[in-house]
Amino acid sequence: MARGSNPAAPAARNLIVLVATRKGAWLFHGDRQRRDWRIDGPHFLGHIIHHMVLDPRDGRTLLAAASTGHLGPTVFRSTDLGRTWKEAERPPAFAPEPDGNGRAVDHTFWLTPCHGNEPDAWYAGTSPQGLFRSEDGGVTWAPFSHINDDPQYRAWMGTVQDGTPDGPKLHSILVDPRDPAHLYFAMSGGGVHESVDGGRSFVPLVKGMEVVEGFDASDVSFHDPHCVRMCPGNPDRLYQQNHCGIYRLDRPGDTWVRIGRRMPEQVGDVGFPMVLHPRDTDTAWVFPMDGTLVWPRTSPDGAPAVYGTRDGGESWQRFDSGLPGEQAWWTVKRQAMTADTLDPVGLYFGTTSGELWASHDEGGHWRCIARHLPEIYAVEAAETGPGD
């Protein structure tokens, strides 16, 4: 052993940003100073990749939710950081119905690793709304809980013609790190739901949330959460970017508080992504879009900016240094903005025009680290295992 070496010192972990797009996936490997990036890709060129996630339990396993043209929806798995991939033997699929007219999965939309004490277990949310689980690292998937076929939940889900322009979906699957039986998920449309018994039952959690004017807020089907996040530093605090504003919920309370009303009036609090600080429960970031009139789904006035709060939504600050100041009409999808866990925190977002932007100082300054990619659907930041 060399003099001065420390056998207990943890090996360095490397930063990776996973980018899922309309025409494939890319992996951006960065140093911990976030100055230099090595690009690996494309993977699955021509396939729609809806979400790509690195398993934090081993730092090597990747799952990618894909729509593969004429082959349909599937999930791919890599155990070597994308060097090789294998398709799931049994992707998420709804159970057949006796009359032969059952629902079909259009695509898997959301992937979430299960609790740290459940190795190889994953959850998936689909379009149309469905909840699935894998016990073998994503090789095979089965319907999870009762909600896929429950008459009340099916009514809240609406029809396949309802929801967002690219189809209704189940998303924002959250696992309480203190208790694997404590789960949340959200549906667009269909509200936010909670289970405290490992999925045997779920109950709606929509009190305080608004719906589009003229609709009945007591009808769960009219609720459209865009993205729900659980604070890493305090699982009893949830934030939500909704079709009708930005909200916060502090448990054991059951009423969402609209904290987006303090956003600048000319910007509003409509958007899709929500990103939380990994340690500070009062700090969060959003990416507003123009939600007026016909919902153009562009940056307000063509001047994109991230807005952040450091006091739980009491006040908001605009972060646009380095971003274009005019004639930039792109926006950011609900899964396409994320944060790393370094100090200071790095923020990343991908645009509908195929640009990947990064900030190494919690939004203070931005730079574009990739251009001319296909439309970006999802961005995730993670740390790989030692030596990778």
C-alpha positions, 0 to 999 in steps of 0.5 A: 500500500502506498504511503498516505493512501486511505483504503476507506476513501470512496472511489470517485464517481463520474457524472452522466447526463442521459438525453432521450429524444424523438430519434434516439438517445445520447449519453453525455459523460462529464467531469465533476467540474462540469467543464468538459463533456464526452458524447456517446451516441446516438443509441437507438437511432430513429426510435422514440426514447421517452425516458432513460434512467440510470439505476442509482443502486449500482451506477451501471444499469440503464433502462430506456423506454422506447417506441420502435416504429412498427415493432411497438412499445418496449423497454431496453436494458443495459448493464454496462452503461450503454455499451450493449443493450437487450430488449425486455422479454416481456414489456409492460402490457395490459392484461387482456379483457374477455371481450377482446377490446382491452386497452393496449400500451402505446408507449412506456413513458416513465421509469422509476427504480424501486426502494434501495432495499428492493434490488432489480425492482422497477416501476413503469408508467405508460400511455394510456395510464397504467402502472407496472412493476419489474422484479428482475431489472426490467427484463419482464414486467407485470401490471401492478396494483389494482388501478389498471382495471379498477372501474373508478380509476378507469373513469378518472383516466378518461379515454385515449382521446383525452389528455395531453396532445401525445396521449394520456399518461401515468407519470411521477412515480415516487417511492418514499426512501423511508418506506417502500410501501409508501408510493405516489403517482400522477396521471394526466389526466386523473390527479395525484394518488397515494398508497401507504400499503405497497400498492394494495390501495391508492387514494386521490390526493387532489385537495387544493388543486385547481382545474380549468375554468368551467370544470368541476374540481371535485371530479378527479378526471379533470385534474392534470398534474404535469410533474410531481417531485418529492424532496430528497432531503425531506420526503414529507414535502412534495412540489408539483407543476400542474396544468393550473399552476405550481403547488407545494404539499407538506405532509401529513397535510392533504391540501396543496398550496398554489405557490405559483401565484407569486410568479411574475404576472406576465410570465404566469405559473404554467409549465411542465417540468419541476426540479428540486434541490437535492438537499435544500427543501425550500429550493426548486426550479421550473421552466414556464411556458406560454399558457395563454389563449390557445396554449402555444406551448412556447417560451413566454415572448420568445425569451426563455428562462428558468425561475427558481425559489429558495423559500418554498415558493414565497418568492421567485427569481428569474435565471436567464444569463446565457440564454437567448433574449429573443426569438427563441420559441422552444420550450421544455417537456415535463421530463426534460429538466433535471439536477445533479447532486454536486455542490453547487448543484448543476441544472440541465434542460433539453429543448423541443428544438434539440438543444441541451443547456447546463448550469454549474451554479444552480441556474446563475449562468447557462451554456449550451453543451449540445445543439441540433439534436432531435426534439428532447423528451427527457433529461436525467443527471446521475453518477456512475459507479466507481471506475465507469 
